[in-house]
Amino acid sequence: MLGCVCYQIPGRGTGSSIYMQALGVAAVVNPASLTARCLLPSRAVGVRSCSSMTGPKTAKSSLLFRQLFEKESSTYTYLLADVSHPDRPAVMVDPVDKTVERDVALVQQLGLKLLYVVNTHVHADHVTGTGLLKAKVPGVKSAISRASDAKADVHLDAGEKIHFGDLYLEVRPTPGHTKGCVTYVTGEGPEQPSPRMAFTGDALLIRGCGRTDFQGGDASQLYKSVHSQIFSLPKDTLLYPAHDYKGNTVTTVEEELQHNPRLTKDEKEFKRIMQNLGLPYPKMIDVAVPANMVCGIQDPVAMSAV
C-alpha cells in the first residue's frame, strides 16, 4: 500500500471523508475517531504508509499526504499538497538525492505544483535532493532554518509559516541534534488538518532521538527543545521523523510521552544516556555535510570516492 492520505473536508469535494489511496484504489473511511492500520509495502517501492494514524476530525481544506522512504539511509521524505486549491500547491520535506527521479515523477503524476523543498536540518547521513530538485522543477524554492547557516532561497526563523494554498507549516526551532534543527508543524484552525502533524527531523525519532555529539549538538538543548516545542503540542498530534530503522512510520505526542526510553527521563538522566551511546562516526558526514550546506550540490571528485 502506498503511503497516501487525502484529507477531504465538509463543503469541498466529496464531503466529510478520508481517502486512503493505494495503487489507484480508494477506500472511503468514516473520519470520526478513526484509527487506521496500514500495511507496509516493500522497501524497493520506496514508499511507506502510516502504521497507525488518527484521521482528521474537522477541517475545510484537503491535504494530500505521502510518506516516502529511501532505504540506504532509512530516510523519510514527505510530500504535502493542498488539492482543494486550483494550483494543487505542494511542499516536500527532507528529500534525498538518490530518490529525486522518483519524487519528480510522483509530483508530475499527481498534478502538483511544487513550491518549496524544505529541510529539517543539515543532514549528516545522506545528501539532500534539494539542489537536484531545483534543477528539475522550475520555480521551486529551497528553505532551511537561518540558524543552520546553510545556503537556501528562503531562510526560516521561529514562528514563520510556509504557505501552500490554504494550508501552511509552522516553523518551530528544535536545536540540539544540530544547532539549526527545526520541526515543521501543520497549521492550527478550522481550515487546517486535524489532528495536527509534526515533521520532527532527527530531533525526535520514534522511541528515540537524534545523537548530540557532532554538528553543534547539545543534549540539554535537545531535551528542552523536544519538551517545549514538540511535547507541548496536542497529545494526538501525529509525529513523523526523518528516519526510522525498525519499520515504524508514525507516532504521537502521547505515545512518546509514555514510551520514549530517553525523553521520558529527567534532563540529568537524559544527558547521561546521550553521553554514553558509543555511536560510530557517521560514514557519510564528510561528504554529506559540505554538500548539504549548499543545497546538496556535490563535488564530483568527493562523490567518486564514496
C-alpha positions as a Python dict, from the first residue, in 0.01 Angstrom:
ca = {
    (1, 'M'): (0, 0, 0),
    (2, 'L'): (138, 337, -93),
    (3, 'G'): (152, 590, 188),
    (4, 'C'): (-106, 837, 53),
    (5, 'V'): (-373, 1004, 259),
    (6, 'C'): (-608, 1262, 112),
    (7, 'Y'): (-797, 1456, 377),
    (8, 'Q'): (-1139, 1562, 248),
    (9, 'I'): (-1343, 1819, 435),
    (10, 'P'): (-1710, 1924, 454),
    (11, 'G'): (-1807, 2167, 185),
    (12, 'R'): (-1528, 2064, -53),
    (13, 'G'): (-1531, 1774, -298),
    (14, 'T'): (-1683, 1457, -156),
    (15, 'G'): (-1763, 1595, 187),
    (16, 'S'): (-1652, 1463, 523),
    (17, 'S'): (-1446, 1161, 427),
    (18, 'I'): (-1088, 1043, 409),
    (19, 'Y'): (-942, 874, 108),
    (20, 'M'): (-657, 634, 168),
    (21, 'Q'): (-529, 574, -183),
    (22, 'A'): (-314, 283, -282),
    (23, 'L'): (-222, 182, -635),
    (24, 'G'): (-524, 367, -771),
    (25, 'V'): (-773, 213, -529),
    (26, 'A'): (-952, 444, -284),
    (27, 'A'): (-1136, 341, 29),
    (28, 'V'): (-1377, 581, 196),
    (29, 'V'): (-1346, 583, 572),
    (30, 'N'): (-1562, 749, 837),
    (31, 'P'): (-1336, 1018, 990),
    (32, 'A'): (-1499, 1015, 1333),
    (33, 'S'): (-1242, 896, 1586),
    (34, 'L'): (-1069, 691, 1319),
    (35, 'T'): (-772, 471, 1388),
    (36, 'A'): (-638, 305, 1074),
    (37, 'R'): (-376, 32, 1049),
    (38, 'C'): (-194, 24, 717),
    (39, 'L'): (29, -239, 563),
    (40, 'L'): (392, -164, 487),
    (41, 'P'): (498, -212, 124),
    (42, 'S'): (830, -342, 3),
    (43, 'R'): (1121, -110, 67),
    (44, 'A'): (1202, -142, -301),
    (45, 'V'): (894, 64, -379),
    (46, 'G'): (1039, 346, -172),
    (47, 'V'): (703, 443, -21),
    (48, 'R'): (557, 367, 319),
    (49, 'S'): (217, 418, 465),
    (50, 'C'): (146, 510, 821),
    (51, 'S'): (128, 212, 1057),
    (52, 'S'): (-110, 386, 1291),
    (53, 'M'): (-296, 706, 1222),
    (54, 'T'): (-579, 906, 1367),
    (55, 'G'): (-784, 1068, 1095),
    (56, 'P'): (-898, 1428, 1073),
    (57, 'K'): (-1198, 1534, 1277),
    (58, 'T'): (-1278, 1872, 1127),
    (59, 'A'): (-1126, 2087, 858),
    (60, 'K'): (-1223, 2280, 546),
    (61, 'S'): (-934, 2207, 314),
    (62, 'S'): (-795, 1892, 159),
    (63, 'L'): (-446, 1769, 240),
    (64, 'L'): (-283, 1513, 18),
    (65, 'F'): (-3, 1345, 210),
    (66, 'R'): (265, 1098, 107),
    (67, 'Q'): (538, 941, 318),
    (68, 'L'): (827, 811, 106),
    (69, 'F'): (1132, 605, 205),
    (70, 'E'): (1497, 591, 99),
    (71, 'K'): (1637, 257, 211),
    (72, 'E'): (2015, 320, 221),
    (73, 'S'): (1993, 594, 485),
    (74, 'S'): (1649, 491, 616),
    (75, 'T'): (1530, 845, 545),
    (76, 'Y'): (1169, 956, 514),
    (77, 'T'): (1070, 1223, 264),
    (78, 'Y'): (729, 1384, 297),
    (79, 'L'): (506, 1538, 31),
    (80, 'L'): (212, 1760, 130),
    (81, 'A'): (-27, 1937, -107),
    (82, 'D'): (-350, 2134, -92),
    (83, 'V'): (-558, 1953, -355),
    (84, 'S'): (-863, 2173, -297),
    (85, 'H'): (-669, 2468, -439),
    (86, 'P'): (-681, 2505, -820),
    (87, 'D'): (-300, 2508, -845),
    (88, 'R'): (-258, 2199, -621),
    (89, 'P'): (45, 2361, -449),
    (90, 'A'): (285, 2132, -263),
    (91, 'V'): (576, 2123, -20),
    (92, 'M'): (839, 1849, 11),
    (93, 'V'): (1028, 1783, 335),
    (94, 'D'): (1374, 1623, 356),
    (95, 'P'): (1433, 1487, 2),
    (96, 'V'): (1728, 1255, -70),
    (97, 'D'): (1948, 1283, -378),
    (98, 'K'): (1915, 912, -462),
    (99, 'T'): (1536, 930, -495),
    (100, 'V'): (1491, 1260, -680),
    (101, 'E'): (1370, 1092, -1000),
    (102, 'R'): (1101, 909, -803),
    (103, 'D'): (995, 1230, -629),
    (104, 'V'): (976, 1434, -950),
    (105, 'A'): (772, 1161, -1120),
    (106, 'L'): (527, 1149, -827),
    (107, 'V'): (477, 1526, -828),
    (108, 'Q'): (407, 1514, -1201),
    (109, 'Q'): (174, 1213, -1179),
    (110, 'L'): (-33, 1379, -907),
    (111, 'G'): (-55, 1706, -1099),
    (112, 'L'): (104, 1909, -821),
    (113, 'K'): (287, 2240, -831),
    (114, 'L'): (589, 2203, -605),
    (115, 'L'): (654, 2538, -437),
    (116, 'Y'): (908, 2461, -165),
    (117, 'V'): (1161, 2194, -80),
    (118, 'V'): (1246, 2226, 290),
    (119, 'N'): (1496, 2053, 514),
    (120, 'T'): (1463, 2000, 887),
    (121, 'H'): (1840, 2043, 929),
    (122, 'V'): (2178, 1991, 763),
    (123, 'H'): (2184, 1614, 740),
    (124, 'A'): (2500, 1411, 804),
    (125, 'D'): (2387, 1068, 682),
    (126, 'H'): (2273, 1145, 326),
    (127, 'V'): (2296, 1416, 64),
    (128, 'T'): (1980, 1620, 26),
    (129, 'G'): (1797, 1613, -305),
    (130, 'T'): (1719, 1985, -281),
    (131, 'G'): (1966, 2107, -541),
    (132, 'L'): (1870, 1839, -793),
    (133, 'L'): (1500, 1912, -745),
    (134, 'K'): (1559, 2283, -804),
    (135, 'A'): (1729, 2194, -1132),
    (136, 'K'): (1446, 1966, -1244),
    (137, 'V'): (1136, 2152, -1121),
    (138, 'P'): (1103, 2509, -1249),
    (139, 'G'): (1027, 2772, -987),
    (140, 'V'): (1072, 2557, -677),
    (141, 'K'): (1244, 2729, -383),
    (142, 'S'): (1467, 2574, -117),
    (143, 'A'): (1422, 2653, 252),
    (144, 'I'): (1609, 2574, 572),
    (145, 'S'): (1649, 2739, 911),
    (146, 'R'): (1857, 3055, 930),
    (147, 'A'): (2038, 2907, 1230),
    (148, 'S'): (2177, 2626, 1013),
    (149, 'D'): (2396, 2875, 819),
    (150, 'A'): (2326, 2669, 506),
    (151, 'K'): (2256, 2806, 160),
    (152, 'A'): (1888, 2831, 58),
    (153, 'D'): (1645, 3057, -124),
    (154, 'V'): (1449, 3109, 198),
    (155, 'H'): (1596, 3119, 548),
    (156, 'L'): (1339, 3039, 814),
    (157, 'D'): (1304, 3182, 1163),
    (158, 'A'): (1096, 3062, 1459),
    (159, 'G'): (724, 3115, 1412),
    (160, 'E'): (735, 3168, 1036),
    (161, 'K'): (480, 2995, 817),
    (162, 'I'): (532, 2813, 489),
    (163, 'H'): (210, 2856, 293),
    (164, 'F'): (91, 2619, 19),
    (165, 'G'): (-261, 2702, -91),
    (166, 'D'): (-486, 2742, 211),
    (167, 'L'): (-260, 2524, 423),
    (168, 'Y'): (67, 2603, 598),
    (169, 'L'): (354, 2462, 802),
    (170, 'E'): (466, 2643, 1116),
    (171, 'V'): (839, 2657, 1190),
    (172, 'R'): (938, 2552, 1543),
    (173, 'P'): (1306, 2565, 1647),
    (174, 'T'): (1423, 2232, 1790),
    (175, 'P'): (1805, 2258, 1813),
    (176, 'G'): (2014, 2003, 1998),
    (177, 'H'): (2083, 1734, 1741),
    (178, 'T'): (2233, 2015, 1535),
    (179, 'K'): (2225, 2387, 1603),
    (180, 'G'): (1988, 2451, 1314),
    (181, 'C'): (1722, 2182, 1361),
    (182, 'V'): (1359, 2281, 1317),
    (183, 'T'): (1029, 2097, 1331),
    (184, 'Y'): (755, 2174, 1079),
    (185, 'V'): (401, 2158, 1218),
    (186, 'T'): (78, 2173, 1021),
    (187, 'G'): (-144, 2471, 1093),
    (188, 'E'): (-399, 2524, 1364),
    (189, 'G'): (-755, 2626, 1281),
    (190, 'P'): (-1076, 2509, 1115),
    (191, 'E'): (-922, 2502, 767),
    (192, 'Q'): (-616, 2301, 871),
    (193, 'P'): (-573, 1921, 906),
    (194, 'S'): (-681, 1771, 1235),
    (195, 'P'): (-513, 1615, 1420),
    (196, 'R'): (-204, 1823, 1358),
    (197, 'M'): (110, 1671, 1209),
    (198, 'A'): (472, 1747, 1303),
    (199, 'F'): (779, 1664, 1094),
    (200, 'T'): (1047, 1637, 1358),
    (201, 'G'): (1362, 1562, 1158),
    (202, 'D'): (1621, 1399, 1384),
    (203, 'A'): (1523, 1592, 1696),
    (204, 'L'): (1263, 1332, 1788),
    (205, 'L'): (1257, 981, 1648),
    (206, 'I'): (1005, 707, 1721),
    (207, 'R'): (1107, 584, 2068),
    (208, 'G'): (1434, 772, 2039),
    (209, 'C'): (1606, 1094, 1931),
    (210, 'G'): (1899, 1213, 1724),
    (211, 'R'): (2255, 1197, 1856),
    (212, 'T'): (2410, 1509, 2006),
    (213, 'D'): (2785, 1453, 1971),
    (214, 'F'): (2857, 1647, 1649),
    (215, 'Q'): (2743, 1947, 1437),
    (216, 'G'): (2696, 2169, 1740),
    (217, 'G'): (2481, 1914, 1918),
    (218, 'D'): (2386, 1966, 2281),
    (219, 'A'): (2193, 1712, 2491),
    (220, 'S'): (2046, 1968, 2732),
    (221, 'Q'): (1933, 2186, 2444),
    (222, 'L'): (1772, 1891, 2265),
    (223, 'Y'): (1587, 1786, 2580),
    (224, 'K'): (1447, 2136, 2628),
    (225, 'S'): (1362, 2167, 2257),
    (226, 'V'): (1159, 1849, 2242),
    (227, 'H'): (973, 1914, 2565),
    (228, 'S'): (893, 2277, 2489),
    (229, 'Q'): (831, 2266, 2113),
    (230, 'I'): (703, 1913, 2039),
    (231, 'F'): (566, 1763, 2359),
    (232, 'S'): (370, 2087, 2411),
    (233, 'L'): (157, 2008, 2104),
    (234, 'P'): (-182, 1835, 2146),
    (235, 'K'): (-141, 1474, 2253),
    (236, 'D'): (-299, 1339, 1936),
    (237, 'T'): (-51, 1523, 1713),
    (238, 'L'): (98, 1282, 1459),
    (239, 'L'): (479, 1283, 1468),
    (240, 'Y'): (676, 1196, 1156),
    (241, 'P'): (1057, 1160, 1194),
    (242, 'A'): (1330, 1193, 932),
    (243, 'H'): (1445, 835, 992),
    (244, 'D'): (1341, 500, 1130),
    (245, 'Y'): (1546, 183, 1137),
    (246, 'K'): (1286, -64, 1272),
    (247, 'G'): (996, -33, 1029),
    (248, 'N'): (799, 225, 1227),
    (249, 'T'): (637, 509, 1036),
    (250, 'V'): (450, 741, 1272),
    (251, 'T'): (391, 807, 1641),
    (252, 'T'): (205, 1063, 1853),
    (253, 'V'): (293, 1308, 2127),
    (254, 'E'): (101, 1094, 2374),
    (255, 'E'): (290, 777, 2276),
    (256, 'E'): (632, 940, 2308),
    (257, 'L'): (543, 1098, 2644),
    (258, 'Q'): (468, 749, 2769),
    (259, 'H'): (714, 527, 2587),
    (260, 'N'): (1021, 716, 2465),
    (261, 'P'): (1305, 546, 2658),
    (262, 'R'): (1523, 859, 2657),
    (263, 'L'): (1294, 1161, 2670),
    (264, 'T'): (1067, 1026, 2944),
    (265, 'K'): (1365, 1056, 3181),
    (266, 'D'): (1461, 1375, 3362),
    (267, 'E'): (1718, 1601, 3199),
    (268, 'K'): (2011, 1475, 3405),
    (269, 'E'): (1945, 1113, 3316),
    (270, 'F'): (1885, 1206, 2952),
    (271, 'K'): (2227, 1372, 2935),
    (272, 'R'): (2389, 1064, 3088),
    (273, 'I'): (2222, 841, 2829),
    (274, 'M'): (2331, 1061, 2540),
    (275, 'Q'): (2691, 1079, 2665),
    (276, 'N'): (2716, 700, 2667),
    (277, 'L'): (2563, 597, 2334),
    (278, 'G'): (2901, 499, 2189),
    (279, 'L'): (2789, 554, 1828),
    (280, 'P'): (3039, 526, 1539),
    (281, 'Y'): (3147, 824, 1330),
    (282, 'P'): (2885, 874, 1056),
    (283, 'K'): (3024, 727, 735),
    (284, 'M'): (2868, 992, 509),
    (285, 'I'): (2932, 1300, 723),
    (286, 'D'): (3244, 1425, 543),
    (287, 'V'): (3061, 1426, 210),
    (288, 'A'): (2703, 1495, 321),
    (289, 'V'): (2754, 1798, 545),
    (290, 'P'): (2959, 2009, 297),
    (291, 'A'): (2713, 1922, 18),
    (292, 'N'): (2409, 1992, 233),
    (293, 'M'): (2543, 2332, 331),
    (294, 'V'): (2497, 2428, -36),
    (295, 'C'): (2160, 2262, -116),
    (296, 'G'): (2318, 1924, -191),
    (297, 'I'): (2532, 2043, -482),
    (298, 'Q'): (2806, 1781, -478),
    (299, 'D'): (3174, 1782, -562),
    (300, 'P'): (3211, 1505, -826),
    (301, 'V'): (3564, 1423, -706),
    (302, 'A'): (3449, 1374, -346),
    (303, 'M'): (3148, 1169, -454),
    (304, 'S'): (3360, 935, -667),
    (305, 'A'): (3549, 832, -356),
    (306, 'V'): (3232, 723, -170),
}
